[in-house]
């Protein structure tokens, strides 16, 4: 009985170690270099994000300005009708 327990304990420990090693290998295989970011890479990413934010803000401001002008033009067009024969 003691020999069976010792054998079972050894087999169990080997299985546990094998499972741990398998998980470590899978984890290392999936991560690899992906977690290693250099400071220069991070600075480039931050700069690109800032540039895209500036472009988005400019586009938003332009759209808002055009929206105001279009609304104004529609009101003027309703108030001051122009005959089409002037443009021929």
N, C-alpha and C positions, 0 to 999 in steps of 0.2 A: 504494500500500500504506500509506503513512504517512497519507494522507487518510482511508483506511478505518479505520485505528486511531484517529485523532482523532475521527471521527464516532462510532465505536462507544464510545469512552470517554465522550464527551458524553452519548450516549443512556443508557449505563449509569449515569452519575452522576445523570441526571434520574430514572431509574427508582428508584434508591436513595433519593433525596430524597422522591419521591412516596410510597414505602412508609413512610418515617419520618414524614412528615406525616400519613398515614392512621392510623398507630398512635397518634400523639399525639392526634389528634382523637377516636378511639375511646376512648382512655384518659381524656381529659378529660371526655368525654360521660358515661362510666360513673361517674366519681368525683364530679366537681362539688363540691357542698357537703357530701357525705357525710363527708369527712375533716375538716371544720371543726367541732370541738366546743369550745364555750365552757367556761370553768372552772365557771360556774354550772350548766351542764347536767351536767357531770361530778359536781359535788357533789350534785345532785339524784339522779342515778343511784346514787351511793354510799349516800345516805341511804335510798333505796327498797330497795336490796339489804340494808342492815342491818336495816330493819324486817321484811323478809320472812324474814331469818335468825332474828330474834327470835321471830316467829310460828311458824316451823317448830320451833324449840327448845321453845317452850311446848307445841305440839301433841305433840311427841315425849315430853316429860315427862308430859303428861296421859295419853297412851296407855300409857306404862310403869306409871304409878300404877294405872290402871284394870286393866291386865293382872294386876298383883299382887292387887288386890281381887277380881277375878273368880276367880283361882286359889284364893284363900283361901275365897271363898264356895262354890266347888265342893267343896272339902275338907270344909267345915262341913256342907254339904248331904248329903254321903255319910255322915258320922259321925252326924249328928243328924237322922234322918228325922222329918218332921212329918206328922201325919195331915191329909189335905186337908179333912176335915169341919170343921176349926177355922175355915176361912176362909169358910164359907157363912153 
